[in-house]
Amino acid sequence: MTDANDVPTPREPEQDTDRADELIAAVVGDKPKTAPEAEPTAAEPATDAGSAKKKNKKGKPEPTTFGGKLWHGWIKPIGTVFIVVALLRSTIIDWNDVPSGSMEPTVLTGDRILVNKMAYALQVPLSGPKIGVPFTPLQWNNPLDGLPSWQWGTPVRGDIVTFWNPVTGVRMVKRIVAQPGDTIELRGGVMTLTPKDGTPTSATYVDTTPSPQPLTDVFDARGNRTQRITERFEETLLGETRTIQHIPENWIDDWACYRFADGREFSAEGGRVRANGGQQIPVEAALAQIGEPPVLRLAIRAGVPYVDDREVSYHTFAEAYLAPHHGQPAVALGNGHTVGVSGGGWEIDGETASAELTMATLTDAGPTNLGPDAARLYERLGLLRRLMTSSFGPVTLGDDAYYMIGDNRNNSADSRYFGPVMRSEITGQAVAIPVSFHGRILQLPPKPRWSRWFHGLD
């Protein structure tokens, strides 16, 4: 017999409903909302919450070693920023500090220029002969140089562009003064341009020098800085007008070289010759001592070259001035290189070289340690470089070649020294100056030049 108290109690309806929910949850794989937390098993013993490894927001354990913390906390995020910035600067938009006054008065030392890298082409990321660390002057040779780009725009005369110096690989900013097919010449500071299938046109100039006259920084081969008074002009050529400036004392005003039948020659400046002992004597007295007339007379007056009182081009003058070195063996330098003359140009180690590369090679050898022959070449190169600031050419540009010159006409190392720049070496168009500082931007304390902030370029 069964006692009434032993009769089983019927299951409550709510309990049946909970059991059904558990079964359904087991089938669909969802955890029951009210299910209690599972008890730890032998295979998975319970752990103290304080002894578990900390996890970051993504659920990954945080590094515990010094190297791991350094990588995740500093190196990885900073490296990511540098990579993103480098990709943007090499393909879309760039900004460059201006360290020199070669583009004065348009661009000043301390300006920060904004460059549209997509103005003429789509550049492959990290392309170009040099690659550097953003926000620093550090750079090195780029193993990815030579990768193709997709061109769509055409640089034109008057654009301010950034490009790679074809000799040194350094990034520069200058103005395009001649484009493919143009013939360009500078004579006594006056530019003459002959467009393809056109007629020669010489620029006109209006003096706009303010009072007091502005100063510009000039750096010698050793990096020493001096300041020179400058003159400003409005130059109008082929319907375009822009402001340029000159340093008048850099021009050669009165220089002459007298060459005689036996190969002897002497040079004079300001009508006087430096004789033995260092004293200055008049040219007439020097000619009287020699007792015979010269067979050739070279001269530069107000920046214009002459041969036997006939005004000539820069190339004709350079060829005549370097004639004593034609056909002579190359001169060995102390740095393992040789320098020679080819026509009115230069050769380094038997290869045609620009005036810029030749000067750099001679300077590297040490001007004070050069032998007599190398010292004569160094002196002649120095004079020709001075002449280039006021007179050069004529130069006719081939396909895809552009001539770059700074607006600071006789204080700019440009195409007059390293030659034309090919279309593929142009990296973008300078369009604006977002910020500007007196002196270098990284110079402390910074001195903003507020009047040039958000200043457009043309």
WOSULPE-V88373 format. One record per residue. N is the residue number from 1. RES is the residue in one letter. PHI is phi in radians with two decimals (* if undefined). OMEGA is omega as a letter, one per 30 degrees, with the letter a starting at -180 (* if undefined). D_CENTER is the distance of its C-alpha to the mean C-alpha in Angstrom with 2 decimals. Layout:
N|RES|PHI|OMEGA|D_CENTER ; N|RES|PHI|OMEGA|D_CENTER
This chain:
1|M|*|a|109.10 ; 2|T|-2.01|l|106.00 ; 3|D|-1.26|a|105.75 ; 4|A|-1.06|a|104.34 ; 5|N|-1.27|a|101.77 ; 6|D|-1.50|l|100.44 ; 7|V|-1.18|a|99.55 ; 8|P|-1.12|l|95.69 ; 9|T|-1.42|l|93.86 ; 10|P|-1.07|l|92.18 ; 11|R|-1.18|l|88.21 ; 12|E|-1.23|l|86.88 ; 13|P|-1.01|a|85.11 ; 14|E|-1.12|l|81.90 ; 15|Q|-1.15|l|81.74 ; 16|D|-1.10|l|82.05 ; 17|T|-1.14|l|79.17 ; 18|D|-1.10|l|76.93 ; 19|R|-1.12|l|77.85 ; 20|A|-1.13|l|76.93 ; 21|D|-1.08|l|73.52 ; 22|E|-1.13|l|72.90 ; 23|L|-1.13|l|73.84 ; 24|I|-1.09|l|71.61 ; 25|A|-1.11|l|68.69 ; 26|A|-1.14|a|69.33 ; 27|V|-1.25|a|69.18 ; 28|V|-1.49|l|65.94 ; 29|G|1.53|l|64.28 ; 30|D|-1.58|l|63.87 ; 31|K|-1.35|l|64.79 ; 32|P|-1.03|a|67.78 ; 33|K|-1.11|a|66.93 ; 34|T|-1.87|a|69.79 ; 35|A|-1.19|l|69.78 ; 36|P|-1.25|l|70.04 ; 37|E|-1.14|a|67.44 ; 38|A|-1.19|l|68.40 ; 39|E|-1.29|l|69.94 ; 40|P|-1.11|l|68.09 ; 41|T|-1.72|l|69.48 ; 42|A|-1.14|a|70.03 ; 43|A|-1.25|a|67.03 ; 44|E|-2.20|a|64.85 ; 45|P|-1.16|l|66.05 ; 46|A|-1.18|l|65.19 ; 47|T|-2.10|l|62.30 ; 48|D|-1.31|a|61.87 ; 49|A|-1.06|a|59.10 ; 50|G|-1.26|a|57.91 ; 51|S|-1.60|l|57.39 ; 52|A|-1.26|l|55.29 ; 53|K|-1.17|l|51.53 ; 54|K|-1.23|l|49.44 ; 55|K|-2.11|l|47.51 ; 56|N|-1.45|a|44.41 ; 57|K|-1.12|l|44.33 ; 58|K|-1.51|l|43.82 ; 59|G|1.49|l|46.87 ; 60|K|-1.60|l|45.07 ; 61|P|-1.11|l|46.18 ; 62|E|-1.32|a|43.89 ; 63|P|-1.14|a|42.68 ; 64|T|-1.91|a|44.87 ; 65|T|-1.52|l|42.98 ; 66|F|-1.10|a|40.28 ; 67|G|-1.10|l|37.79 ; 68|G|-1.13|l|38.61 ; 69|K|-1.11|l|38.22 ; 70|L|-1.11|a|34.85 ; 71|W|-1.16|a|33.59 ; 72|H|-1.31|a|35.03 ; 73|G|-1.56|a|34.46 ; 74|W|-2.26|a|30.96 ; 75|I|-1.08|a|29.05 ; 76|K|-1.12|a|29.77 ; 77|P|-1.18|l|28.99 ; 78|I|-1.18|l|25.84 ; 79|G|-1.06|l|24.62 ; 80|T|-1.10|l|25.50 ; 81|V|-1.08|a|23.44 ; 82|F|-1.07|a|20.32 ; 83|I|-1.13|l|20.95 ; 84|V|-1.10|l|21.57 ; 85|V|-1.10|l|18.47 ; 86|A|-1.08|l|16.30 ; 87|L|-1.13|l|18.21 ; 88|L|-1.12|a|17.82 ; 89|R|-1.18|a|14.06 ; 90|S|-1.57|a|13.73 ; 91|T|-2.20|a|16.48 ; 92|I|-2.03|a|17.42 ; 93|I|-2.52|a|15.44 ; 94|D|-2.37|l|12.35 ; 95|W|-2.47|a|11.59 ; 96|N|-2.34|l|8.76 ; 97|D|-1.32|l|9.74 ; 98|V|-1.76|a|8.97 ; 99|P|-1.59|a|9.69 ; 100|S|-2.41|a|10.59 ; 101|G|-1.76|a|12.84 ; 102|S|-1.19|l|11.39 ; 103|M|-1.90|l|12.15 ; 104|E|-1.13|g|15.48 ; 105|P|-1.59|a|17.93 ; 106|T|-1.24|l|16.38 ; 107|V|-2.17|a|13.71 ; 108|L|-1.83|l|14.68 ; 109|T|-1.04|a|13.55 ; 110|G|1.74|l|14.42 ; 111|D|-1.21|l|13.99 ; 112|R|-1.97|a|13.08 ; 113|I|-1.64|l|11.97 ; 114|L|-1.73|a|13.54 ; 115|V|-2.04|l|12.14 ; 116|N|-1.47|a|14.89 ; 117|K|-1.30|a|13.97 ; 118|M|-1.80|a|17.45 ; 119|A|-1.13|a|17.40 ; 120|Y|-2.11|a|17.44 ; 121|A|-2.88|l|18.11 ; 122|L|-1.69|a|19.07 ; 123|Q|-1.47|l|16.67 ; 124|V|-1.18|a|18.46 ; 125|P|-0.92|l|17.88 ; 126|L|1.09|l|15.58 ; 127|S|-1.50|a|14.50 ; 128|G|1.93|a|11.50 ; 129|P|-1.21|a|11.23 ; 130|K|-2.22|l|10.17 ; 131|I|-2.34|a|12.03 ; 132|G|-2.43|l|12.25 ; 133|V|-1.59|a|14.80 ; 134|P|-0.96|l|14.55 ; 135|F|1.22|l|14.77 ; 136|T|-2.37|l|13.92 ; 137|P|-1.44|a|11.28 ; 138|L|-1.25|l|13.10 ; 139|Q|-2.72|l|11.73 ; 140|W|-2.64|a|13.48 ; 141|N|-1.07|a|14.08 ; 142|N|-1.71|l|14.96 ; 143|P|-1.21|l|18.52 ; 144|L|-1.61|l|18.25 ; 145|D|-1.06|a|15.75 ; 146|G|1.81|l|17.66 ; 147|L|-1.16|a|19.31 ; 148|P|-1.28|l|20.18 ; 149|S|-2.28|a|19.17 ; 150|W|-1.88|a|21.61 ; 151|Q|-1.58|l|20.68 ; 152|W|-2.41|l|22.59 ; 153|G|-1.71|a|20.79 ; 154|T|-2.17|l|20.00 ; 155|P|-1.09|a|17.17 ; 156|V|-2.26|l|19.08 ; 157|R|-0.96|a|18.99 ; 158|G|1.79|l|17.95 ; 159|D|-1.18|l|15.57 ; 160|I|-1.64|a|12.39 ; 161|V|-2.27|l|9.94 ; 162|T|-1.80|a|6.66 ; 163|F|-2.78|l|6.31 ; 164|W|-1.63|l|6.02 ; 165|N|-1.00|a|6.69 ; 166|P|-1.16|a|10.44 ; 167|V|-1.69|a|11.49 ; 168|T|-1.75|a|9.54 ; 169|G|1.36|l|7.95 ; 170|V|-1.43|l|4.72 ; 171|R|-1.32|a|2.15 ; 172|M|-2.34|l|2.25 ; 173|V|-2.28|l|5.72 ; 174|K|-2.57|l|8.86 ; 175|R|-1.83|l|12.43 ; 176|I|-1.33|l|14.32 ; 177|V|-1.87|l|17.24 ; 178|A|-2.62|a|18.95 ; 179|Q|-2.07|a|19.54 ; 180|P|-0.91|a|21.57 ; 181|G|1.62|l|24.83 ; 182|D|-1.29|l|23.97 ; 183|T|-2.01|a|24.80 ; 184|I|-2.11|l|22.88 ; 185|E|-2.62|l|24.04 ; 186|L|-2.14|a|23.62 ; 187|R|-2.35|a|26.80 ; 188|G|1.06|l|27.32 ; 189|G|1.49|l|24.55 ; 190|V|-1.72|a|26.12 ; 191|M|-1.54|l|24.18 ; 192|T|-2.13|a|26.35 ; 193|L|-2.21|l|25.49 ; 194|T|-2.07|l|27.80 ; 195|P|-1.13|l|27.22 ; 196|K|-1.01|a|28.58 ; 197|D|1.06|l|32.39 ; 198|G|-2.12|l|32.14 ; 199|T|-1.98|a|33.10 ; 200|P|-1.07|l|31.06 ; 201|T|-2.28|l|30.15 ; 202|S|-1.71|a|29.17 ; 203|A|-1.27|l|27.48 ; 204|T|-1.92|a|29.66 ; 205|Y|-2.33|l|28.72 ; 206|V|-2.14|a|30.29 ; 207|D|-1.25|l|29.89 ; 208|T|-2.15|a|28.99 ; 209|T|-1.09|l|28.36 ; 210|P|-1.29|l|29.73 ; 211|S|-2.15|g|32.19 ; 212|P|-1.25|a|31.51 ; 213|Q|-1.13|l|28.51 ; 214|P|-1.25|l|25.13 ; 215|L|-1.96|l|23.23 ; 216|T|-2.30|l|19.62 ; 217|D|-1.40|l|18.05 ; 218|V|-2.19|a|17.74 ; 219|F|-1.99|l|16.64 ; 220|D|-1.52|a|18.40 ; 221|A|-1.11|a|17.72 ; 222|R|-1.64|l|19.14 ; 223|G|1.53|l|17.04 ; 224|N|-1.30|a|20.08 ; 225|R|-1.82|l|19.72 ; 226|T|-2.30|l|22.08 ; 227|Q|-2.01|a|22.57 ; 228|R|-2.14|l|23.57 ; 229|I|-1.21|a|25.54 ; 230|T|-2.15|l|23.89 ; 231|E|-2.01|a|25.44 ; 232|R|-2.01|a|24.48 ; 233|F|-2.43|l|25.53 ; 234|E|-1.60|a|25.84 ; 235|E|-1.70|l|24.84 ; 236|T|-2.01|a|26.74 ; 237|L|-2.58|l|26.16 ; 238|L|0.91|l|27.61 ; 239|G|1.43|l|28.62 ; 240|E|-1.98|a|25.34 ; 241|T|-2.14|l|24.98 ; 242|R|-2.54|a|22.00 ; 243|T|-1.59|l|21.71 ; 244|I|-2.18|l|20.05 ; 245|Q|-2.51|a|20.72 ; 246|H|-2.20|l|21.71 ; 247|I|-1.93|a|22.57 ; 248|P|-1.03|a|25.96 ; 249|E|-1.28|l|26.75 ; 250|N|-1.42|a|23.80 ; 251|W|-1.31|l|25.58 ; 252|I|-1.56|a|28.19 ; 253|D|-1.58|a|31.43 ; 254|D|-2.65|a|34.18 ; 255|W|-2.26|l|33.57 ; 256|A|-2.61|l|35.83 ; 257|C|-2.31|a|36.52 ; 258|Y|-1.98|a|40.08 ; 259|R|-2.06|a|40.82 ; 260|F|-2.00|a|44.38 ; 261|A|-1.07|a|46.38 ; 262|D|-1.49|l|46.49 ; 263|G|1.67|l|42.70 ; 264|R|-1.20|l|42.58 ; 265|E|-2.76|l|40.18 ; 266|F|-2.51|l|39.18 ; 267|S|-2.02|a|36.62 ; 268|A|-2.38|l|37.30 ; 269|E|-2.36|a|35.41 ; 270|G|1.19|l|37.24 ; 271|G|1.38|a|40.33 ; 272|R|-2.29|a|40.84 ; 273|V|-2.04|l|40.55 ; 274|R|-1.46|a|40.06 ; 275|A|-1.61|l|43.23 ; 276|N|-1.03|a|44.46 ; 277|G|1.62|l|44.67 ; 278|G|1.62|a|41.69 ; 279|Q|-1.32|l|43.73 ; 280|Q|-1.69|l|42.63 ; 281|I|-2.23|l|45.06 ; 282|P|-1.10|l|45.15 ; 283|V|-1.03|a|44.12 ; 284|E|-1.04|l|47.73 ; 285|A|-1.20|l|49.02 ; 286|A|-1.16|l|46.65 ; 287|L|-1.15|l|47.73 ; 288|A|-1.15|l|51.36 ; 289|Q|-1.16|l|51.04 ; 290|I|-1.29|l|49.78 ; 291|G|1.42|l|52.56 ; 292|E|-2.60|a|51.07 ; 293|P|-1.31|l|48.75 ; 294|P|-1.26|l|45.20 ; 295|V|-1.57|l|44.60 ; 296|L|-2.65|l|41.07 ; 297|R|-2.24|l|39.44 ; 298|L|-1.83|a|35.74 ; 299|A|-2.63|l|34.59 ; 300|I|-2.28|l|31.73 ; 301|R|-2.18|a|32.98 ; 302|A|0.90|l|30.89 ; 303|G|1.41|a|27.80 ; 304|V|-1.92|a|29.79 ; 305|P|-1.47|l|30.70 ; 306|Y|-2.34|l|34.34 ; 307|V|-2.23|a|36.41 ; 308|D|0.89|l|40.10 ; 309|D|1.11|l|39.71 ; 310|R|-1.92|l|38.25 ; 311|E|-1.16|a|34.93 ; 312|V|-2.29|l|32.64 ; 313|S|-1.34|l|29.18 ; 314|Y|-1.05|a|26.42 ; 315|H|-1.13|l|26.99 ; 316|T|-1.13|l|30.74 ; 317|F|-1.12|a|30.38 ; 318|A|-1.07|a|28.01 ; 319|E|-1.14|l|30.46 ; 320|A|-1.22|a|33.38 ; 321|Y|-1.19|a|31.79 ; 322|L|-1.63|a|30.93 ; 323|A|-0.95|l|34.31 ; 324|P|-1.04|a|35.95 ; 325|H|-1.74|l|33.54 ; 326|H|-1.15|l|34.07 ; 327|G|1.31|l|35.96 ; 328|Q|-1.52|l|35.74 ; 329|P|-1.04|l|34.91 ; 330|A|-1.07|a|31.40 ; 331|V|-1.59|l|31.18 ; 332|A|-1.38|l|30.86 ; 333|L|-1.84|a|28.58 ; 334|G|-1.29|a|29.31 ; 335|N|-1.74|l|26.35 ; 336|G|1.57|l|27.81 ; 337|H|-1.83|l|25.96 ; 338|T|-2.17|l|27.49 ; 339|V|-2.23|l|26.29 ; 340|G|-2.51|a|28.15 ; 341|V|-2.06|l|28.34 ; 342|S|-2.34|a|28.60 ; 343|G|1.09|l|29.69 ; 344|G|-1.73|a|27.27 ; 345|G|-2.15|a|24.41 ; 346|W|-2.19|l|23.70 ; 347|E|-2.33|l|24.38 ; 348|I|-2.04|a|23.35 ; 349|D|0.95|l|25.96 ; 350|G|1.46|a|27.42 ; 351|E|-1.95|l|24.34 ; 352|T|-0.98|a|22.72 ; 353|A|-2.34|l|19.62 ; 354|S|-1.35|l|17.22 ; 355|A|-1.08|a|17.82 ; 356|E|-1.12|a|14.58 ; 357|L|-1.18|l|15.78 ; 358|T|-1.12|l|19.29 ; 359|M|-1.11|l|18.61 ; 360|A|-1.10|a|16.84 ; 361|T|-1.19|l|19.88 ; 362|L|-1.17|l|22.38 ; 363|T|-1.14|l|20.95 ; 364|D|-1.10|l|21.05 ; 365|A|-1.28|l|24.66 ; 366|G|1.63|a|25.47 ; 367|P|-0.95|a|26.28 ; 368|T|-1.40|a|29.54 ; 369|N|-1.89|a|30.69 ; 370|L|-1.34|l|30.31 ; 371|G|-1.25|a|33.52 ; 372|P|-1.00|a|34.90 ; 373|D|-1.16|l|33.51 ; 374|A|-1.17|l|29.97 ; 375|A|-1.14|l|30.20 ; 376|R|-1.14|l|31.18 ; 377|L|-1.12|l|28.20 ; 378|Y|-1.09|l|25.90 ; 379|E|-1.14|a|27.69 ; 380|R|-1.19|l|27.48 ; 381|L|-1.10|l|23.77 ; 382|G|-1.04|l|23.26 ; 383|L|-1.15|a|25.44 ; 384|L|-1.14|l|23.79 ; 385|R|-1.14|l|20.32 ; 386|R|-1.12|l|22.05 ; 387|L|-1.15|a|23.70 ; 388|M|-1.02|a|20.53 ; 389|T|-1.17|a|19.62 ; 390|S|-1.99|a|22.88 ; 391|S|-2.54|l|23.94 ; 392|F|-2.82|l|22.62 ; 393|G|1.52|g|23.67 ; 394|P|-1.30|l|25.31 ; 395|V|-2.20|l|22.91 ; 396|T|-1.83|a|24.05 ; 397|L|-1.56|l|21.64 ; 398|G|-1.51|a|22.87 ; 399|D|-1.09|l|22.77 ; 400|D|1.12|a|19.50 ; 401|A|-1.90|a|17.61 ; 402|Y|-2.27|l|15.62 ; 403|Y|-1.88|a|14.99 ; 404|M|-1.94|l|12.07 ; 405|I|-2.44|l|12.98 ; 406|G|-1.34|l|12.23 ; 407|D|-1.16|l|15.32 ; 408|N|-1.49|a|15.84 ; 409|R|-0.98|a|17.20 ; 410|N|-1.90|l|18.13 ; 411|N|-2.50|a|15.59 ; 412|S|-2.53|l|12.37 ; 413|A|-1.51|a|11.01 ; 414|D|-2.48|a|10.61 ; 415|S|-1.08|l|12.81 ; 416|R|-1.10|a|15.72 ; 417|Y|-1.81|a|14.55 ; 418|F|-1.95|l|12.92 ; 419|G|1.56|a|14.87 ; 420|P|-1.08|l|14.75 ; 421|V|-1.94|a|12.40 ; 422|M|-1.34|a|14.60 ; 423|R|-0.95|a|15.24 ; 424|S|-1.18|a|14.68 ; 425|E|-1.60|l|10.96 ; 426|I|-1.44|a|10.46 ; 427|T|-1.86|a|10.10 ; 428|G|2.98|l|11.45 ; 429|Q|-1.97|l|12.64 ; 430|A|-1.34|a|12.04 ; 431|V|-2.03|a|15.70 ; 432|A|-2.83|l|16.54 ; 433|I|-2.05|a|16.23 ; 434|P|-1.22|l|18.45 ; 435|V|-2.44|a|18.55 ; 436|S|-2.63|l|17.90 ; 437|F|-2.32|l|18.94 ; 438|H|-1.27|a|19.93 ; 439|G|1.38|l|17.68 ; 440|R|-1.21|a|15.41 ; 441|I|-1.12|a|16.29 ; 442|L|-1.42|a|17.63 ; 443|Q|-1.24|a|19.72 ; 444|L|-1.91|f|23.39 ; 445|P|-1.30|a|25.33 ; 446|P|-1.16|l|22.95 ; 447|K|-2.18|a|23.69 ; 448|P|-1.06|l|22.95 ; 449|R|-1.83|a|22.47 ; 450|W|-1.04|a|24.72 ; 451|S|-1.14|a|24.84 ; 452|R|-1.87|l|21.25 ; 453|W|-1.22|a|21.66 ; 454|F|0.96|a|21.71 ; 455|H|-1.83|a|20.62 ; 456|G|-1.37|l|19.82 ; 457|L|-2.01|l|17.40 ; 458|D|-2.59|*|18.76
